[in-house]
Amino acid sequence: MRTFESFNLQPFILDAIKDKGFTEPTAVQEKLIPLIKKGKNVVGQSQTGSGKTHTFLLPLMNNIDAAKDEVQIVITAPSRELATQIYQAAIQIAQFAPAEIRVTNFVGGTDKQRQIDKLGAHQPHVAIGTPGRILDMMNEQALKVHTANYFVVDEADMTLDMGFLTEVDQIAGRLPKHLQMLVFSATIPEKLRPFLLKYMENPVIEEIRSKAVISDTIENWLISTKGQDKNRLIYQLLTIGHPYLAIVFANTKQHVDQISDYLKSQGLKVAKIHGDISPRERKRVMRQVQNLEYQYVVATDLAARGIDIEGVSHVINAEVPQDLDFFIHRVGRTGRNGLSGTAITLYGPSDENDISLIEKIGVTFQPKEIKNGEIVDTYDRNRRKKREKSKDELDPTLIGLVKKSKKKIKPGYKKKIDRAISESNKQKRRQARRQDERTVRKNKKRSNS
């Protein structure tokens, strides 16, 4: 296992790492930092929460020449929240530098004219922001990126999904030809490939798979909503479990509004986050959440990848996400930095196929239900299918009887065969039922201990 010292980084970078409490590199950092230091163009594919931000910030900020009053690094992110998180991480590193490293965040919702005036006095060494605002500053002739040595496109698939690839394309087209380009993405969609081919010559493409699909510190519960009021069920889960901080995810803005309105009507103080909320309001809500003024957040998938909220103890999927990749992103909001977390997914009969697909990628669910005001273990939803399969698995003796039943034999003997087969199936059903009951009792005892 490598250490951060083995990357031959400047002392101030190592001081910043120590201040963050990082002890050893993540898998993506271990693999990509040496390649970035060698000047390679890199496409890094890894899941959220894998340490991508410091994978590019550490080696690139290591190379900044603070004596030059010029832009050296340009970084784009698809949302204001993501850009701000990268900016804050860069500021934390810069404060340990022996000479001033200027880092500026260019996002909407901030005073554009003020930023233009500041750029007239000094150019930042590191320009971070959303594609639209960075391009805007370039078009104003205020941000001069022709001196940049490095260009980073973070969350490239999300950039594509949100329709910002045109702006990133225009930014890349006006940067120096001979610069190092780094693209980070959870997935590499086919529509992203022409952009990569256009700007990246012989890139090193690395897919870093996490050892586990979700962290082993997360308990992954599955609760059926059949015949139940979903809003009421969410309220019960939030008040029974007494979470430190919980995020409830829904697929649409309308559903977020419905859930948050219901929870507020039940007396809970709830923050909501979705695309229709103004950037200023979103920023204010995020600050309040981080200050623990809210215990409950209801959000669309914007918060699954676009926002990093510390200390989340519970995640509730009010519905299975339409894009199954977001299941991993949502659940990954909890159980971070070695802390334990609980992810709860609500599902109905129409979600069976999606749940099966999630299980196929290696996610294991614990079936739960609410009973007498407690969250308890319940039966595996597939138990009937397993039982039906076992009906067909007859003892060798019965197989012989079945074969005989197909021949021309006396009616009394045929009834005897039918009774024997029926009795065998009943016995197997009783055994399966007893086994289910034993499993539930055992799990309940374990959860109470």
Secondary structure as GFF3:
##gff-version 3
##sequence-region A 1 449
A	DSSP	three_ten_helix	4	7	.	.	.	ID=ss1
A	DSSP	alpha_helix	11	20	.	.	.	ID=ss2
A	DSSP	alpha_helix	27	37	.	.	.	ID=ss3
A	DSSP	beta_strand	42	45	.	.	.	ID=ss4
A	DSSP	alpha_helix	52	62	.	.	.	ID=ss5
A	DSSP	beta_strand	73	76	.	.	.	ID=ss6
A	DSSP	alpha_helix	80	94	.	.	.	ID=ss7
A	DSSP	beta_strand	103	106	.	.	.	ID=ss8
A	DSSP	alpha_helix	112	121	.	.	.	ID=ss9
A	DSSP	beta_strand	126	129	.	.	.	ID=ss10
A	DSSP	alpha_helix	131	139	.	.	.	ID=ss11
A	DSSP	beta_strand	150	153	.	.	.	ID=ss12
A	DSSP	alpha_helix	156	161	.	.	.	ID=ss13
A	DSSP	alpha_helix	165	173	.	.	.	ID=ss14
A	DSSP	beta_strand	180	185	.	.	.	ID=ss15
A	DSSP	three_ten_helix	190	192	.	.	.	ID=ss16
A	DSSP	alpha_helix	193	199	.	.	.	ID=ss17
A	DSSP	beta_strand	204	207	.	.	.	ID=ss18
A	DSSP	beta_strand	218	224	.	.	.	ID=ss19
A	DSSP	alpha_helix	230	241	.	.	.	ID=ss20
A	DSSP	beta_strand	246	249	.	.	.	ID=ss21
A	DSSP	alpha_helix	253	265	.	.	.	ID=ss22
A	DSSP	beta_strand	270	273	.	.	.	ID=ss23
A	DSSP	alpha_helix	279	290	.	.	.	ID=ss24
A	DSSP	beta_strand	296	299	.	.	.	ID=ss25
A	DSSP	alpha_helix	302	305	.	.	.	ID=ss26
A	DSSP	beta_strand	314	317	.	.	.	ID=ss27
A	DSSP	alpha_helix	325	331	.	.	.	ID=ss28
A	DSSP	three_ten_helix	336	338	.	.	.	ID=ss29
A	DSSP	beta_strand	341	347	.	.	.	ID=ss30
A	DSSP	three_ten_helix	349	351	.	.	.	ID=ss31
A	DSSP	alpha_helix	352	360	.	.	.	ID=ss32
A	DSSP	beta_strand	366	371	.	.	.	ID=ss33
A	DSSP	beta_strand	374	377	.	.	.	ID=ss34
A	DSSP	alpha_helix	383	391	.	.	.	ID=ss35
A	DSSP	alpha_helix	396	405	.	.	.	ID=ss36
A	DSSP	alpha_helix	411	448	.	.	.	ID=ss37
###
